[in-house]
Amino acid sequence: MDAPNVQPLTNILVIEDDENILNLLCAYLENAGYAVFTATRGDEGLMFALEQTIDLCVIDVMLPNKNGIDIASSMREAGCETPIIFLTALATESDILDGFEVGADDYMVKPFSPRILLVRIEAILRRQRTAIPQTTRQLSYGPIQLDEEQPNCLLNNALIELTPHEYRILRQLLRRPGRVFERSSLIACIYGRDDAVSPKSIDVHIHNLRCKLYDDEGDMIQTVRGFGYKLAAESGTNTAANASFSASV
């Protein structure tokens, strides 16, 4: 089997609880030159997809702890646009439509051809590489500049260190200044749909963010009592009125 033309350091996450299928996929993908990461539980797979740099996910639908449809839905709700291929025994028209409705890029039914799966993976990655401009997308708000693709944040042109959770919260707020985000929405943004996470954890992350942004009084990140948080649409003298997108080479 000829290996397709794979870009270096292309990371594939496979979420599959059938050990035989998982081993088969790993063998084919690694032979094709991909770096392969695996998870056998849905909740673990979702956490990995949200926290690590992944280029494409291959996800079974019927998984323990969290099914594939919920994983894809949580990823898209959190703003994660990583391509998803569902690989599942569920083959009805309704099943396939459900998969695409939650944001899947492709849907393959078991039993499957590993060679065809490789071709479909490369086709999706090739389209993605073609579609992405060679620019750095940034969110800007007054003294804040946040890289949309990498966890880099500048405050008054000085680099500040954010945790992965702080980065995702700030990115979500910067995308929609003036919009109120409930704590449950921010939990989904950084943890996925996990009812076990206390809403108070968001308060802790917001407190730490404010300290790093010198926003102790909440002039930028404002508390909306009984609901959650928002980034002020109108700002003080040291911040711009609205966040905006910019691109630089």
C-alpha positions as a Markdown table, in Angstrom:
| # | Residue | x | y | z |
|---|---|---|---|---|
| 1 | Met | 0.0 | 0.0 | 0.0 |
| 2 | Asp | 1.4 | 3.4 | -1.0 |
| 3 | Ala | 1.3 | 6.0 | 1.7 |
| 4 | Pro | -0.5 | 9.2 | 0.8 |
| 5 | Asn | 1.3 | 12.5 | 0.8 |
| 6 | Val | 1.1 | 13.5 | 4.5 |
| 7 | Gln | 2.2 | 16.8 | 5.9 |
| 8 | Pro | 4.8 | 16.4 | 8.8 |
| 9 | Leu | 3.5 | 16.3 | 12.3 |
| 10 | Thr | -0.1 | 15.6 | 11.4 |
| 11 | Asn | -1.9 | 14.4 | 14.5 |
| 12 | Ile | -4.8 | 12.1 | 14.3 |
| 13 | Leu | -7.0 | 11.3 | 17.4 |
| 14 | Val | -8.9 | 7.9 | 17.2 |
| 15 | Ile | -11.7 | 7.5 | 19.8 |
| 16 | Glu | -12.7 | 3.8 | 19.6 |
| 17 | Asp | -13.5 | 1.2 | 22.3 |
| 18 | Asp | -13.1 | -1.9 | 20.1 |
| 19 | Glu | -9.5 | -3.0 | 20.7 |
| 20 | Asn | -9.2 | -4.9 | 17.4 |
| 21 | Ile | -10.4 | -2.0 | 15.3 |
| 22 | Leu | -8.3 | 0.5 | 17.3 |
| 23 | Asn | -5.1 | -1.5 | 16.7 |
| 24 | Leu | -6.0 | -1.9 | 13.0 |
| 25 | Leu | -6.5 | 1.9 | 12.7 |
| 26 | Cys | -3.3 | 2.7 | 14.5 |
| 27 | Ala | -1.3 | 0.4 | 12.3 |
| 28 | Tyr | -2.7 | 1.9 | 9.1 |
| 29 | Leu | -2.4 | 5.5 | 10.2 |
| 30 | Glu | 1.1 | 5.2 | 11.6 |
| 31 | Asn | 2.2 | 3.3 | 8.4 |
| 32 | Ala | 0.8 | 6.3 | 6.4 |
| 33 | Gly | 3.0 | 8.7 | 8.4 |
| 34 | Tyr | 0.5 | 10.1 | 10.9 |
| 35 | Ala | 1.1 | 10.7 | 14.6 |
| 36 | Val | -1.7 | 8.7 | 16.3 |
| 37 | Phe | -3.3 | 9.4 | 19.6 |
| 38 | Thr | -6.0 | 7.2 | 21.1 |
| 39 | Ala | -8.8 | 7.1 | 23.6 |
| 40 | Thr | -11.3 | 4.3 | 24.4 |
| 41 | Arg | -13.8 | 6.3 | 26.5 |
| 42 | Gly | -15.8 | 9.2 | 25.1 |
| 43 | Asp | -15.2 | 11.6 | 28.0 |
| 44 | Glu | -11.4 | 11.0 | 27.8 |
| 45 | Gly | -11.5 | 11.5 | 24.0 |
| 46 | Leu | -13.4 | 14.8 | 24.3 |
| 47 | Met | -11.0 | 16.2 | 26.9 |
| 48 | Phe | -8.0 | 15.2 | 24.7 |
| 49 | Ala | -9.6 | 16.8 | 21.6 |
| 50 | Leu | -10.2 | 20.1 | 23.4 |
| 51 | Glu | -6.8 | 20.3 | 25.2 |
| 52 | Gln | -4.3 | 19.0 | 22.6 |
| 53 | Thr | -3.4 | 20.1 | 19.1 |
| 54 | Ile | -5.2 | 17.6 | 16.8 |
| 55 | Asp | -5.5 | 17.8 | 13.1 |
| 56 | Leu | -8.4 | 15.3 | 12.6 |
| 57 | Cys | -10.5 | 13.0 | 14.8 |
| 58 | Val | -11.8 | 9.6 | 13.9 |
| 59 | Ile | -14.7 | 8.8 | 16.3 |
| 60 | Asp | -16.9 | 5.8 | 16.9 |
| 61 | Val | -20.5 | 6.8 | 17.8 |
| 62 | Met | -21.2 | 4.1 | 20.3 |
| 63 | Leu | -18.7 | 4.8 | 23.1 |
| 64 | Pro | -18.7 | 4.4 | 26.9 |
| 65 | Asn | -19.3 | 7.5 | 29.1 |
| 66 | Lys | -20.0 | 9.8 | 26.2 |
| 67 | Asn | -21.1 | 8.9 | 22.7 |
| 68 | Gly | -19.6 | 10.2 | 19.5 |
| 69 | Ile | -22.6 | 12.5 | 18.7 |
| 70 | Asp | -22.2 | 14.2 | 22.1 |
| 71 | Ile | -18.4 | 14.5 | 21.6 |
| 72 | Ala | -18.8 | 16.2 | 18.2 |
| 73 | Ser | -21.5 | 18.5 | 19.6 |
| 74 | Ser | -19.4 | 19.5 | 22.5 |
| 75 | Met | -16.4 | 20.1 | 20.3 |
| 76 | Arg | -18.3 | 22.4 | 18.0 |
| 77 | Glu | -20.0 | 24.2 | 20.9 |
| 78 | Ala | -16.6 | 24.9 | 22.4 |
| 79 | Gly | -15.5 | 26.4 | 19.1 |
| 80 | Cys | -13.3 | 23.5 | 18.2 |
| 81 | Glu | -13.3 | 23.1 | 14.4 |
| 82 | Thr | -11.1 | 20.0 | 14.2 |
| 83 | Pro | -12.3 | 17.8 | 11.3 |
| 84 | Ile | -14.3 | 14.8 | 12.4 |
| 85 | Ile | -14.9 | 11.5 | 10.6 |
| 86 | Phe | -17.4 | 9.2 | 12.2 |
| 87 | Leu | -16.6 | 5.5 | 11.9 |
| 88 | Thr | -19.5 | 3.4 | 13.2 |
| 89 | Ala | -21.8 | 0.5 | 12.8 |
| 90 | Leu | -24.8 | 2.8 | 12.8 |
| 91 | Ala | -25.9 | 2.8 | 9.2 |
| 92 | Thr | -29.4 | 4.2 | 8.9 |
| 93 | Glu | -30.2 | 7.4 | 7.1 |
| 94 | Ser | -31.2 | 9.0 | 10.4 |
| 95 | Asp | -27.9 | 8.0 | 12.0 |
| 96 | Ile | -25.9 | 9.5 | 9.1 |
| 97 | Leu | -27.9 | 12.7 | 9.1 |
| 98 | Asp | -27.5 | 13.0 | 12.9 |
| 99 | Gly | -23.7 | 12.7 | 12.4 |
| 100 | Phe | -23.5 | 15.5 | 9.8 |
| 101 | Glu | -25.9 | 17.7 | 11.8 |
| 102 | Val | -23.6 | 17.9 | 14.7 |
| 103 | Gly | -20.6 | 18.9 | 12.6 |
| 104 | Ala | -19.1 | 15.8 | 11.1 |
| 105 | Asp | -17.0 | 16.2 | 8.0 |
| 106 | Asp | -17.4 | 12.5 | 6.9 |
| 107 | Tyr | -19.3 | 9.4 | 7.9 |
| 108 | Met | -18.1 | 5.8 | 7.3 |
| 109 | Val | -20.0 | 2.7 | 8.2 |
| 110 | Lys | -18.4 | -0.5 | 9.6 |
| 111 | Pro | -17.1 | -2.8 | 8.1 |
| 112 | Phe | -14.9 | -0.3 | 6.4 |
| 113 | Ser | -11.9 | -0.3 | 4.1 |
| 114 | Pro | -8.8 | 1.2 | 5.9 |
| 115 | Arg | -7.4 | 2.3 | 2.5 |
| 116 | Ile | -10.5 | 4.3 | 1.7 |
| 117 | Leu | -10.5 | 5.8 | 5.2 |
| 118 | Leu | -6.9 | 7.0 | 4.5 |
| 119 | Val | -8.0 | 8.5 | 1.2 |
| 120 | Arg | -10.8 | 10.4 | 2.9 |
| 121 | Ile | -8.6 | 11.6 | 5.7 |
| 122 | Glu | -6.1 | 13.0 | 3.3 |
| 123 | Ala | -8.9 | 14.6 | 1.2 |
| 124 | Ile | -10.2 | 16.4 | 4.3 |
| 125 | Leu | -6.7 | 17.6 | 5.4 |
| 126 | Arg | -5.9 | 18.7 | 1.9 |
| 127 | Arg | -9.1 | 20.8 | 1.7 |
| 128 | Gln | -8.3 | 22.3 | 5.1 |
| 129 | Arg | -4.7 | 23.2 | 4.1 |
| 130 | Thr | -6.0 | 24.9 | 1.0 |
| 131 | Ala | -8.7 | 26.8 | 2.8 |
| 132 | Ile | -6.5 | 28.2 | 5.6 |
| 133 | Pro | -4.8 | 31.5 | 4.6 |
| 134 | Gln | -1.2 | 31.9 | 5.6 |
| 135 | Thr | -2.0 | 34.6 | 8.1 |
| 136 | Thr | -2.3 | 34.8 | 11.9 |
| 137 | Arg | -5.8 | 35.5 | 13.0 |
| 138 | Gln | -6.0 | 37.7 | 16.1 |
| 139 | Leu | -8.7 | 39.0 | 18.3 |
| 140 | Ser | -8.1 | 42.5 | 19.5 |
| 141 | Tyr | -9.7 | 44.4 | 22.3 |
| 142 | Gly | -8.0 | 47.5 | 23.6 |
| 143 | Pro | -4.7 | 46.4 | 25.1 |
| 144 | Ile | -5.4 | 42.7 | 24.5 |
| 145 | Gln | -4.3 | 40.8 | 21.4 |
| 146 | Leu | -5.2 | 37.1 | 21.4 |
| 147 | Asp | -4.0 | 34.6 | 18.8 |
| 148 | Glu | -7.0 | 32.6 | 17.5 |
| 149 | Glu | -4.9 | 29.6 | 16.6 |
| 150 | Gln | -2.3 | 29.4 | 19.3 |
| 151 | Pro | -2.5 | 30.1 | 23.0 |
| 152 | Asn | -0.6 | 33.4 | 22.8 |
| 153 | Cys | -1.9 | 36.6 | 24.4 |
| 154 | Leu | -0.4 | 40.0 | 24.5 |
| 155 | Leu | -1.3 | 42.7 | 26.9 |
| 156 | Asn | 0.0 | 46.2 | 25.9 |
| 157 | Asn | 2.4 | 44.3 | 23.6 |
| 158 | Ala | 3.8 | 42.2 | 26.4 |
| 159 | Leu | 3.3 | 38.4 | 26.4 |
| 160 | Ile | 1.2 | 37.1 | 29.3 |
| 161 | Glu | 0.9 | 33.4 | 30.2 |
| 162 | Leu | -2.6 | 31.9 | 30.3 |
| 163 | Thr | -3.6 | 28.5 | 31.3 |
| 164 | Pro | -5.5 | 26.5 | 28.6 |
| 165 | His | -8.8 | 27.1 | 30.4 |
| 166 | Glu | -8.1 | 30.8 | 30.8 |
| 167 | Tyr | -7.2 | 31.1 | 27.1 |
| 168 | Arg | -10.5 | 29.4 | 26.0 |
| 169 | Ile | -12.6 | 31.6 | 28.2 |
| 170 | Leu | -10.9 | 34.8 | 27.1 |
| 171 | Arg | -11.2 | 33.7 | 23.4 |
| 172 | Gln | -14.9 | 33.0 | 23.8 |
| 173 | Leu | -15.5 | 36.4 | 25.5 |
| 174 | Leu | -13.4 | 38.3 | 22.9 |
| 175 | Arg | -15.4 | 36.7 | 20.0 |
| 176 | Arg | -18.6 | 38.3 | 21.2 |
| 177 | Pro | -18.2 | 41.5 | 23.2 |
| 178 | Gly | -21.3 | 42.5 | 25.0 |
| 179 | Arg | -22.8 | 39.0 | 24.9 |
| 180 | Val | -23.6 | 37.4 | 28.3 |
| 181 | Phe | -22.1 | 33.9 | 28.6 |
| 182 | Glu | -23.7 | 31.7 | 31.3 |
| 183 | Arg | -21.4 | 29.7 | 33.4 |
| 184 | Ser | -22.7 | 26.5 | 31.9 |
| 185 | Ser | -21.8 | 27.8 | 28.4 |
| 186 | Leu | -18.2 | 28.6 | 29.5 |
| 187 | Ile | -18.0 | 25.1 | 31.2 |
| 188 | Ala | -18.9 | 23.6 | 27.8 |
| 189 | Cys | -16.3 | 25.8 | 26.2 |
| 190 | Ile | -13.4 | 24.5 | 28.3 |
| 191 | Tyr | -14.5 | 21.1 | 29.6 |
| 192 | Gly | -17.2 | 19.9 | 27.2 |
| 193 | Arg | -20.6 | 19.0 | 28.5 |
| 194 | Asp | -19.6 | 17.8 | 31.9 |
| 195 | Asp | -22.3 | 18.1 | 34.6 |
| 196 | Ala | -19.8 | 17.2 | 37.2 |
| 197 | Val | -17.9 | 20.4 | 36.9 |
| 198 | Ser | -18.9 | 23.0 | 39.4 |
| 199 | Pro | -19.9 | 26.5 | 38.0 |
| 200 | Lys | -17.7 | 27.9 | 40.8 |
| 201 | Ser | -14.7 | 26.7 | 38.8 |
| 202 | Ile | -15.5 | 29.4 | 36.2 |
| 203 | Asp | -15.4 | 32.0 | 38.9 |
| 204 | Val | -11.9 | 30.9 | 39.8 |
| 205 | His | -10.7 | 31.1 | 36.2 |
| 206 | Ile | -12.3 | 34.6 | 35.7 |
| 207 | His | -10.7 | 35.8 | 38.9 |
| 208 | Asn | -7.3 | 34.6 | 37.7 |
| 209 | Leu | -7.9 | 36.2 | 34.3 |
| 210 | Arg | -8.8 | 39.5 | 35.8 |
| 211 | Cys | -5.6 | 39.5 | 37.9 |
| 212 | Lys | -3.4 | 38.8 | 34.8 |
| 213 | Leu | -5.2 | 41.5 | 32.8 |
| 214 | Tyr | -5.1 | 44.0 | 35.6 |
| 215 | Asp | -8.9 | 44.1 | 35.5 |
| 216 | Asp | -9.6 | 43.6 | 39.2 |
| 217 | Glu | -12.6 | 46.0 | 39.1 |
| 218 | Gly | -14.2 | 44.2 | 36.2 |
| 219 | Asp | -14.1 | 47.1 | 33.7 |
| 220 | Met | -13.4 | 44.6 | 30.9 |
| 221 | Ile | -14.7 | 41.2 | 32.1 |
| 222 | Gln | -18.0 | 42.1 | 33.8 |
| 223 | Thr | -20.1 | 40.0 | 36.1 |
| 224 | Val | -23.7 | 39.7 | 35.2 |
| 225 | Arg | -25.3 | 38.6 | 38.5 |
| 226 | Gly | -27.4 | 35.5 | 38.3 |
| 227 | Phe | -26.2 | 34.7 | 34.8 |
| 228 | Gly | -22.4 | 34.8 | 34.1 |
| 229 | Tyr | -19.9 | 37.0 | 32.5 |
| 230 | Lys | -19.5 | 39.3 | 29.5 |
| 231 | Leu | -16.8 | 41.4 | 27.9 |
| 232 | Ala | -17.9 | 45.0 | 28.0 |
| 233 | Ala | -19.1 | 46.3 | 24.7 |
| 234 | Glu | -18.3 | 49.8 | 25.8 |
| 235 | Ser | -15.0 | 50.2 | 27.6 |
| 236 | Gly | -13.1 | 52.7 | 29.6 |
| 237 | Thr | -10.3 | 55.0 | 28.4 |
| 238 | Asn | -7.8 | 52.2 | 28.2 |
| 239 | Thr | -9.7 | 49.8 | 26.1 |
| 240 | Ala | -11.4 | 49.9 | 22.6 |
| 241 | Ala | -15.1 | 49.9 | 22.3 |
| 242 | Asn | -15.3 | 46.6 | 20.5 |
| 243 | Ala | -13.2 | 43.6 | 19.8 |
| 244 | Ser | -12.1 | 43.1 | 16.2 |
| 245 | Phe | -10.5 | 40.5 | 14.0 |
| 246 | Ser | -7.1 | 41.3 | 12.4 |
| 247 | Ala | -4.8 | 39.3 | 10.3 |
| 248 | Ser | -1.0 | 39.6 | 9.9 |
| 249 | Val | 1.5 | 37.7 | 7.8 |
